[in-house]
Amino acid sequence: MPTKSLENSSTTLLLSEVLRKVSNAKTKDEKIKILRDNNSPALRALLIWNFDDSIESAIPDGDVPYTPNDAPAGTDHSRLSHEYRGFYRFCKGGDNRLSDMKRESMFIQLLEGLHKDEAELVCLVKDGNLNKGYKRITKAVVSGAFPQIEWGGR
């Protein structure tokens, strides 16, 4: 059974915690093992959104004007592991029925519901900048951990 981290009162790690562990790992093999041990559709979706060049964010680049959720991890907030199914709405071609204003409003609501670390993670990923917050996580590491991911053509 997973153990609770000091920052998280839940037994399941936040995706930001998983990626922090990957970022802190010393070798590529360690990084791959951590990713595989924490494999989930949400984790893969996040990594695909960041590293797949065929995916374009429909949210403007740069800072997002939202109020971070200051609740402790594992308490009063939603989790990326549940919210990832709506990522398509924030990518070009994902839901063309939404106006830009509605899409951006939904994105802000998503961020404000997440733990502040997961919200920051989504902001990095929407711009393809995961490496700015989580060093040494590369497309090669992700491909090594998840060879079943087919890059491009989305």
C-alpha positions as CSV (number, residue, x, y, z in Angstrom):
1,M,0.0,0.0,0.0
2,P,1.4,3.5,-0.9
3,T,2.5,5.6,2.0
4,K,1.4,9.2,2.7
5,S,3.9,11.9,1.9
6,L,4.5,14.7,4.4
7,E,2.8,17.2,2.1
8,N,-0.1,15.0,1.1
9,S,-2.7,13.5,3.5
10,S,-3.9,11.1,0.7
11,T,-2.3,7.8,0.0
12,T,-2.2,8.6,-3.7
13,L,0.5,11.0,-4.9
14,L,-0.4,14.2,-6.8
15,L,1.0,14.2,-10.3
16,S,3.1,17.2,-9.3
17,E,4.6,15.0,-6.6
18,V,5.3,12.1,-9.0
19,L,7.0,14.5,-11.5
20,R,9.0,16.1,-8.6
21,K,10.3,12.6,-7.8
22,V,11.2,12.0,-11.4
23,S,12.9,15.3,-11.7
24,N,15.0,14.5,-8.6
25,A,16.0,11.1,-9.7
26,K,19.7,10.8,-10.7
27,T,19.6,8.4,-13.7
28,K,17.4,7.9,-16.7
29,D,16.6,4.3,-15.5
30,E,15.4,5.7,-12.1
31,K,13.2,8.2,-13.9
32,I,11.7,5.6,-16.1
33,K,11.0,3.3,-13.1
34,I,9.3,6.1,-11.2
35,L,7.1,7.0,-14.2
36,R,6.2,3.3,-14.8
37,D,5.5,2.7,-11.1
38,N,3.1,5.7,-11.1
39,N,1.7,5.1,-14.6
40,S,-1.9,6.4,-15.1
41,P,-3.9,7.7,-17.9
42,A,-3.7,11.2,-16.3
43,L,0.1,11.1,-16.1
44,R,0.4,10.0,-19.8
45,A,-2.1,12.6,-21.0
46,L,-0.2,15.4,-19.2
47,L,3.1,14.2,-20.7
48,I,1.6,13.8,-24.2
49,W,0.1,17.3,-24.0
50,N,3.6,18.7,-23.1
51,F,5.8,16.7,-25.4
52,D,3.7,15.9,-28.5
53,D,4.5,18.6,-31.2
54,S,1.2,17.9,-33.0
55,I,-0.8,19.2,-30.0
56,E,-1.4,23.0,-29.8
57,S,-2.8,24.6,-26.7
58,A,-5.9,26.7,-27.3
59,I,-5.1,28.7,-24.1
60,P,-2.9,31.7,-24.7
61,D,0.7,31.4,-23.7
62,G,2.0,33.0,-20.5
63,D,0.7,33.5,-17.0
64,V,-2.9,32.7,-16.2
65,P,-4.9,35.0,-13.9
66,Y,-6.2,32.6,-11.3
67,T,-6.3,32.4,-7.6
68,P,-4.3,29.4,-6.3
69,N,-6.0,26.9,-4.0
70,D,-4.1,27.0,-0.7
71,A,-5.7,23.9,0.8
72,P,-3.2,21.3,1.9
73,A,-2.6,18.4,-0.5
74,G,-5.1,15.6,-0.2
75,T,-7.8,17.8,1.2
76,D,-10.2,20.3,-0.3
77,H,-9.3,20.3,-4.0
78,S,-9.8,18.3,-7.1
79,R,-7.0,16.2,-8.6
80,L,-5.5,16.0,-12.0
81,S,-6.0,12.2,-11.9
82,H,-9.8,13.0,-12.1
83,E,-9.8,16.2,-14.2
84,Y,-7.5,15.1,-17.1
85,R,-10.4,13.8,-19.1
86,G,-11.3,17.4,-19.9
87,F,-7.9,18.4,-21.2
88,Y,-9.1,18.1,-24.8
89,R,-11.2,21.2,-24.3
90,F,-7.9,23.2,-23.9
91,C,-6.2,22.0,-27.1
92,K,-6.9,23.2,-30.6
93,G,-9.4,20.9,-32.4
94,G,-10.5,19.4,-29.1
95,D,-13.9,21.2,-28.7
96,N,-14.4,23.8,-31.4
97,R,-17.9,24.6,-30.1
98,L,-16.5,26.5,-27.1
99,S,-15.8,30.3,-27.4
100,D,-12.3,31.4,-26.4
101,M,-13.9,33.2,-23.4
102,K,-15.7,30.1,-22.2
103,R,-12.6,27.9,-22.7
104,E,-10.4,30.3,-20.8
105,S,-13.0,30.6,-18.0
106,M,-13.2,26.8,-17.8
107,F,-9.4,26.6,-17.6
108,I,-9.3,29.1,-14.7
109,Q,-12.0,27.1,-12.9
110,L,-9.9,23.9,-13.4
111,L,-6.8,25.6,-12.0
112,E,-8.6,27.1,-9.0
113,G,-10.0,23.7,-8.1
114,L,-6.6,21.9,-8.1
115,H,-3.9,21.9,-5.5
116,K,-1.6,24.9,-6.2
117,D,1.3,22.6,-7.3
118,E,-0.9,20.7,-9.8
119,A,-2.3,24.0,-11.1
120,E,1.3,25.3,-11.7
121,L,2.0,22.0,-13.5
122,V,-0.9,22.4,-15.9
123,C,0.2,26.0,-16.6
124,L,3.7,24.8,-17.5
125,V,2.3,22.0,-19.7
126,K,-0.1,24.1,-21.6
127,D,2.9,26.1,-22.9
128,G,5.0,23.0,-23.4
129,N,7.3,24.2,-20.6
130,L,7.4,21.2,-18.2
131,N,11.2,21.5,-18.0
132,K,11.0,24.9,-16.4
133,G,9.5,23.5,-13.3
134,Y,10.6,19.8,-13.4
135,K,14.2,19.6,-14.7
136,R,15.5,16.7,-16.6
137,I,12.2,15.2,-17.7
138,T,12.6,14.8,-21.4
139,K,10.6,13.2,-24.3
140,A,13.3,10.5,-24.4
141,V,12.7,9.6,-20.7
142,V,8.9,9.6,-21.3
143,S,9.3,7.4,-24.5
144,G,11.5,5.0,-22.5
145,A,8.9,4.7,-19.8
146,F,5.9,4.5,-22.1
147,P,7.0,3.1,-25.5
148,Q,3.3,2.5,-26.4
149,I,2.8,6.3,-26.9
150,E,2.6,7.2,-30.5
151,W,3.9,10.7,-31.0
152,G,2.3,13.0,-33.6
153,G,-0.8,12.9,-35.7
154,R,-3.2,14.1,-33.0
